[in-house]
Amino acid sequence: MDIQNVEKAAIKIQSWWRGNMVRQTLLHAALRAWVIQCWWRSIQAKMLEQRRRLALRLYTCQEWAVVKVQAQVRMWQARRWFLQARQAACIIQSHWRWHASQTRGLIRGCYEVRASRLELDIEILMTYGPGRAKKTLSLAQ
């Protein structure tokens, strides 16, 4: 063997060895990059999930606040309507009591229509004084 052939063989072996080493280094670098990328994607997914949960929690709190405000407004409206109805009832009752105290009696009546004729009976009960007086009025056409 000649020195040149030995040098060429040594150069081939060295280039093959360097190529294997570079490929191995690149493979390890690619694997490390892949591991880092997987880790980063998992961190991003966790952060996204945390943001979603926070947004959901805020939305839920806002919805609950809106429901509370609506309930308070409806309660206030119902109370206002009730107080108005109670006040109207008190006014009607006071007017009726005044009217009853002024007339101090009961008026009962009935009417009947028979063959184009009207019969009207009115009975007035007077309750003032020592006794009860009863007056009956009948109208017939």
C-alpha positions as CSV (number, residue, x, y, z in Angstrom):
1,M,0.0,0.0,0.0
2,D,1.0,3.3,-0.9
3,I,1.0,6.4,1.4
4,Q,-1.4,8.2,-0.8
5,N,-3.9,5.4,-0.7
6,V,-3.5,5.3,3.1
7,E,-4.0,9.0,3.3
8,K,-7.1,8.8,1.1
9,A,-8.5,5.9,3.2
10,A,-7.7,7.9,6.4
11,I,-9.5,11.0,5.0
12,K,-12.5,8.8,4.0
13,I,-12.6,7.3,7.5
14,Q,-12.3,10.7,9.1
15,S,-15.0,12.3,6.9
16,W,-17.3,9.3,7.6
17,W,-16.6,9.7,11.3
18,R,-17.2,13.4,11.2
19,G,-20.4,13.0,9.2
20,N,-21.7,10.4,11.8
21,M,-20.8,12.8,14.6
22,V,-22.5,15.8,12.9
23,R,-25.6,13.7,12.2
24,Q,-25.6,12.4,15.8
25,T,-25.2,16.0,17.1
26,L,-28.0,17.3,14.8
27,L,-30.2,14.4,15.9
28,H,-29.6,15.2,19.5
29,A,-30.2,18.9,18.9
30,A,-33.4,18.1,17.0
31,L,-34.6,15.8,19.8
32,R,-33.8,18.5,22.4
33,A,-35.7,21.1,20.3
34,W,-38.6,18.8,20.0
35,V,-38.7,18.2,23.8
36,I,-38.6,22.0,24.4
37,Q,-41.4,22.5,21.9
38,C,-43.6,19.9,23.5
39,W,-43.0,21.5,26.9
40,W,-43.7,25.0,25.6
41,R,-47.0,23.8,23.9
42,S,-48.1,22.2,27.1
43,I,-47.4,25.4,29.0
44,Q,-49.3,27.4,26.4
45,A,-52.3,24.9,26.7
46,K,-52.3,25.3,30.5
47,M,-52.2,29.1,30.2
48,L,-55.0,29.1,27.7
49,E,-57.1,26.8,29.9
50,Q,-56.4,29.2,32.9
51,R,-57.5,32.2,30.8
52,R,-60.7,30.3,29.7
53,R,-61.5,29.5,33.3
54,L,-60.9,33.0,34.4
55,A,-63.1,34.4,31.6
56,L,-65.8,31.9,32.6
57,R,-65.5,32.8,36.2
58,L,-65.8,36.5,35.4
59,Y,-68.8,35.9,33.0
60,T,-70.5,33.8,35.8
61,C,-69.9,36.6,38.3
62,Q,-71.3,39.2,35.9
63,E,-74.3,37.0,35.1
64,W,-75.0,36.5,38.8
65,A,-74.8,40.2,39.5
66,V,-77.2,40.9,36.6
67,V,-79.6,38.3,38.1
68,K,-79.4,39.9,41.5
69,V,-80.0,43.3,40.1
70,Q,-83.0,42.1,38.1
71,A,-84.4,40.3,41.2
72,Q,-84.1,43.5,43.3
73,V,-85.8,45.6,40.6
74,R,-88.6,43.1,40.3
75,M,-89.0,43.0,44.1
76,W,-89.1,46.8,44.2
77,Q,-91.7,46.9,41.4
78,A,-93.9,44.3,43.1
79,R,-93.7,46.1,46.4
80,R,-94.6,49.4,44.7
81,W,-97.6,47.8,42.9
82,F,-98.7,46.2,46.2
83,L,-98.4,49.5,48.1
84,Q,-100.4,51.3,45.4
85,A,-103.1,48.6,45.5
86,R,-103.2,48.8,49.3
87,Q,-103.5,52.6,49.2
88,A,-106.3,52.3,46.7
89,A,-108.1,49.7,48.9
90,C,-107.7,52.0,51.9
91,I,-109.2,55.0,49.9
92,I,-112.1,52.8,48.7
93,Q,-112.7,51.5,52.2
94,S,-112.6,55.0,53.8
95,H,-115.0,56.3,51.2
96,W,-117.3,53.3,51.7
97,R,-117.2,53.7,55.5
98,W,-118.0,57.4,55.1
99,H,-120.8,56.6,52.8
100,A,-122.1,53.9,55.1
101,S,-122.0,56.2,58.1
102,Q,-123.9,58.9,56.1
103,T,-126.7,56.7,54.9
104,R,-126.8,54.4,58.0
105,G,-128.9,51.9,56.2
106,L,-129.0,49.4,53.5
107,I,-130.7,49.7,50.2
108,R,-131.8,46.4,48.5
109,G,-133.5,46.3,45.2
110,C,-134.4,44.0,42.4
111,Y,-136.0,44.5,39.0
112,E,-137.8,42.3,36.5
113,V,-138.8,42.8,33.0
114,R,-142.0,41.1,31.9
115,A,-143.5,41.6,28.4
116,S,-142.3,45.2,27.9
117,R,-143.2,46.1,31.5
118,L,-140.6,47.0,34.2
119,E,-141.3,46.1,37.8
120,L,-138.9,47.6,40.3
121,D,-138.9,46.8,44.0
122,I,-136.6,48.8,46.3
123,E,-136.3,48.0,50.0
124,I,-134.6,50.5,52.3
125,L,-133.6,49.5,55.8
126,M,-132.9,52.4,58.1
127,T,-130.7,51.4,61.0
128,Y,-130.4,54.7,62.9
129,G,-132.3,55.5,66.0
130,P,-133.7,53.1,68.6
131,G,-135.4,50.7,66.1
132,R,-135.3,49.5,62.6
133,A,-137.5,51.0,60.0
134,K,-138.3,49.3,56.8
135,K,-139.7,51.0,53.7
136,T,-140.7,49.3,50.5
137,L,-141.2,51.0,47.2
138,S,-142.6,49.3,44.2
139,L,-142.8,50.7,40.7
140,A,-144.7,49.1,37.9
141,Q,-145.3,50.4,34.5
